[in-house]
Amino acid sequence: MNATTRRRDTVTAVLAATALAFGLGACGSSSGSSSSAASVAPSKAPAAAPAAGTTASAAGAAMSDRPFGTACAAVPKDGAGSFTGMAKDPVATAASNNPLLSTLVTAVKQAGLVDTLNSAQNITVFAPTDDAFGKIPKATLDAALADKDTLTKILTHHVVPQRLAPTALAGGHKTLETHDLTVTGAAPDFTVDGDAKVLCGNVQTANATVYIVDTVLMPAS
């Protein structure tokens, strides 16, 4: 082999080696790009978090629209006295179907307030349970039931002429009887006029929001 041939073979080998090196470098670059793309992909996952958070917030808002409180378990699960049934009737009719409120219903009838309450629009009623009326000495209760003016004054002190959601319940509210009542606390622990505890709140009827309480509210004399 002469010198010219050896030089040609050497140049060819160098060019081949360079081409191979270039090819390997290109493959490495392509692999790196794929690796980078793969490493970026997971960063898209947290974008789903706001949607999940929004769903949780919506669920929380839905819960706040439901009745709350320990005594809610005593409300019938179905029928006219259930939450669904009460929502279809005006408040006096709805109360008459609730087994917790039979004495209140008797008092409302005695005072002649059934039509007044049923025809009112967007009111809030603080509804004492039978046990709440049971705290009043029988002679005093019987006397109140027999005195329409006194009974009307007591019962209308339980009615606020606006529909109060749980978020708007705390504070002072003027009643139909004209005196204020004061609600303190936050759901599910509200207290009315310092003594009455809300046992089951945010109960919806066709024309009212009802808060069932464990004490009869007495207006200022």
C-alpha positions as CSV (number, residue, x, y, z in Angstrom):
1,M,0.0,0.0,0.0
2,N,1.5,3.4,-1.1
3,A,1.4,6.6,1.0
4,T,-1.4,8.1,-0.9
5,T,-3.7,5.1,-0.2
6,R,-2.8,5.1,3.5
7,R,-3.7,8.8,3.8
8,R,-7.0,8.2,2.0
9,D,-7.9,5.4,4.4
10,T,-7.0,7.5,7.4
11,V,-9.2,10.4,6.3
12,T,-12.1,8.0,5.7
13,A,-11.7,6.5,9.2
14,V,-11.6,9.9,10.8
15,L,-14.8,11.0,8.9
16,A,-16.5,7.7,9.9
17,A,-15.6,8.2,13.5
18,T,-16.8,11.8,13.4
19,A,-20.1,10.8,11.9
20,L,-20.6,8.1,14.5
21,A,-19.9,10.5,17.3
22,F,-22.3,13.0,15.8
23,G,-25.0,10.4,15.5
24,L,-24.5,9.3,19.1
25,G,-24.7,12.9,20.3
26,A,-27.9,13.4,18.4
27,C,-29.5,10.3,19.9
28,G,-28.4,11.5,23.4
29,S,-30.0,14.9,22.7
30,S,-33.3,13.2,21.5
31,S,-33.3,11.0,24.6
32,G,-32.7,14.1,26.8
33,S,-35.7,15.8,25.2
34,S,-37.9,12.9,25.9
35,S,-36.7,12.7,29.4
36,S,-37.4,16.4,29.9
37,A,-40.9,16.1,28.5
38,A,-41.6,13.2,30.8
39,S,-40.3,15.2,33.8
40,V,-42.6,18.1,32.9
41,A,-45.7,16.0,32.5
42,P,-46.3,15.4,36.2
43,S,-46.4,19.1,36.9
44,K,-49.8,19.2,35.1
45,A,-51.4,17.1,37.8
46,P,-51.9,19.8,40.5
47,A,-54.1,21.7,37.9
48,A,-56.8,19.3,38.9
49,A,-56.7,20.4,42.5
50,P,-58.8,23.6,42.1
51,A,-61.6,21.6,40.6
52,A,-61.5,19.2,43.5
53,G,-61.4,22.1,45.9
54,T,-64.4,23.7,44.2
55,T,-66.3,20.5,44.5
56,A,-65.5,20.3,48.2
57,S,-66.7,23.9,48.7
58,A,-69.9,23.2,46.8
59,A,-70.4,20.1,49.0
60,G,-69.9,22.3,52.1
61,A,-72.3,24.9,50.9
62,A,-74.9,22.1,50.3
63,M,-74.5,20.9,53.8
64,S,-75.1,24.4,55.2
65,D,-78.5,24.3,53.5
66,R,-79.6,21.3,55.4
67,P,-81.3,21.0,58.9
68,F,-78.8,20.7,61.7
69,G,-78.9,19.8,65.4
70,T,-79.3,16.8,67.7
71,A,-83.1,16.9,67.7
72,C,-83.3,16.6,64.0
73,A,-82.9,12.8,64.4
74,A,-86.4,12.8,66.1
75,V,-88.0,14.2,63.0
76,P,-89.8,11.5,60.9
77,K,-87.8,10.2,58.0
78,D,-90.8,10.4,55.6
79,G,-94.4,11.5,55.4
80,A,-95.9,15.0,56.0
81,G,-93.9,15.4,59.2
82,S,-90.5,14.8,57.6
83,F,-88.2,17.5,56.4
84,T,-89.3,16.9,52.8
85,G,-93.0,16.9,53.8
86,M,-92.7,20.1,55.9
87,A,-91.1,21.9,53.0
88,K,-94.3,21.5,51.0
89,D,-96.6,23.1,53.6
90,P,-97.0,26.5,55.2
91,V,-95.5,26.7,58.7
92,A,-98.5,26.2,60.9
93,T,-99.6,23.2,58.9
94,A,-96.1,21.8,58.7
95,A,-95.7,22.2,62.5
96,S,-98.9,20.3,63.0
97,N,-97.3,17.3,61.3
98,N,-94.2,17.4,63.5
99,P,-94.4,15.2,66.6
100,L,-92.0,17.5,68.5
101,L,-94.4,20.5,68.3
102,S,-97.9,19.4,69.3
103,T,-98.2,21.8,72.3
104,L,-97.0,24.7,70.1
105,V,-99.7,23.8,67.5
106,T,-102.3,23.8,70.3
107,A,-101.2,27.2,71.4
108,V,-101.3,28.6,67.9
109,K,-104.8,27.3,67.4
110,Q,-105.9,28.8,70.7
111,A,-104.5,32.2,69.8
112,G,-106.2,32.0,66.3
113,L,-102.8,32.4,64.6
114,V,-103.0,29.5,62.1
115,D,-104.1,31.6,59.1
116,T,-101.8,34.4,60.1
117,L,-98.7,32.2,60.1
118,N,-99.7,30.2,57.1
119,S,-100.3,33.2,54.9
120,A,-97.2,35.1,56.0
121,Q,-94.3,35.2,53.6
122,N,-90.6,34.6,54.3
123,I,-90.7,34.5,58.1
124,T,-88.5,32.8,60.7
125,V,-90.2,30.8,63.5
126,F,-88.5,29.8,66.7
127,A,-90.6,26.7,67.6
128,P,-90.5,25.5,71.2
129,T,-90.8,21.7,71.7
130,D,-93.3,20.0,73.9
131,D,-90.6,19.6,76.5
132,A,-90.0,23.4,76.4
133,F,-93.6,24.0,77.2
134,G,-93.3,21.3,79.9
135,K,-90.8,23.6,81.8
136,I,-93.6,26.0,82.4
137,P,-95.6,25.3,85.6
138,K,-98.9,23.7,84.5
139,A,-101.1,26.4,86.1
140,T,-99.1,29.1,84.4
141,L,-99.3,27.4,81.0
142,D,-103.0,26.8,81.4
143,A,-103.6,30.4,82.3
144,A,-101.6,31.5,79.3
145,L,-103.5,29.2,77.0
146,A,-106.8,30.6,78.3
147,D,-105.7,34.3,77.8
148,K,-105.7,35.0,74.1
149,D,-103.9,38.4,74.3
150,T,-101.1,37.0,76.5
151,L,-100.8,33.9,74.3
152,T,-100.6,36.0,71.1
153,K,-97.9,38.2,72.6
154,I,-95.8,35.2,73.6
155,L,-96.2,33.4,70.3
156,T,-95.6,36.4,68.1
157,H,-92.3,36.9,70.0
158,H,-91.2,33.7,68.4
159,V,-91.7,35.0,64.9
160,V,-89.2,37.3,62.9
161,P,-90.7,38.9,59.8
162,Q,-87.8,37.8,57.5
163,R,-86.3,34.5,56.6
164,L,-83.0,34.0,58.4
165,A,-80.4,31.5,57.1
166,P,-78.0,30.1,59.7
167,T,-75.3,32.5,58.5
168,A,-77.6,35.5,59.3
169,L,-79.1,34.1,62.5
170,A,-76.7,35.5,65.1
171,G,-77.6,39.0,66.2
172,G,-80.6,41.0,67.3
173,H,-83.9,40.6,65.5
174,K,-87.2,42.4,66.0
175,T,-90.2,40.1,66.3
176,L,-93.8,40.4,65.2
177,E,-94.5,41.1,68.9
178,T,-92.2,44.2,68.4
179,H,-89.6,43.4,71.0
180,D,-86.1,42.2,70.0
181,L,-84.7,38.7,70.6
182,T,-81.0,38.0,70.5
183,V,-79.3,35.0,69.0
184,T,-75.7,34.1,69.8
185,G,-73.3,31.4,68.6
186,A,-72.8,29.7,65.3
187,A,-74.1,26.6,63.7
188,P,-74.8,24.1,65.1
189,D,-74.7,25.8,68.5
190,F,-77.1,28.7,68.7
191,T,-78.7,30.2,71.8
192,V,-81.7,32.5,71.7
193,D,-82.3,35.2,74.4
194,G,-79.6,33.7,76.6
195,D,-81.5,30.5,77.5
196,A,-83.1,28.7,74.6
197,K,-80.9,26.3,72.7
198,V,-81.5,25.5,69.1
199,L,-82.1,21.8,68.9
200,C,-82.9,21.5,65.2
201,G,-82.3,24.4,63.0
202,N,-82.7,25.5,59.4
203,V,-85.9,23.5,58.9
204,Q,-87.7,24.7,55.8
205,T,-91.4,25.0,55.2
206,A,-93.2,26.6,52.2
207,N,-93.1,30.0,53.8
208,A,-90.7,29.9,56.7
209,T,-87.4,28.8,58.2
210,V,-87.9,27.1,61.5
211,Y,-85.5,26.8,64.4
212,I,-86.7,24.3,67.0
213,V,-85.8,25.4,70.5
214,D,-85.8,23.9,74.0
215,T,-87.3,26.9,75.9
216,V,-90.3,29.1,75.4
217,L,-89.2,32.7,74.6
218,M,-90.8,35.3,76.8
219,P,-91.1,38.9,75.6
220,A,-90.1,41.8,77.8
221,S,-93.1,42.9,79.9
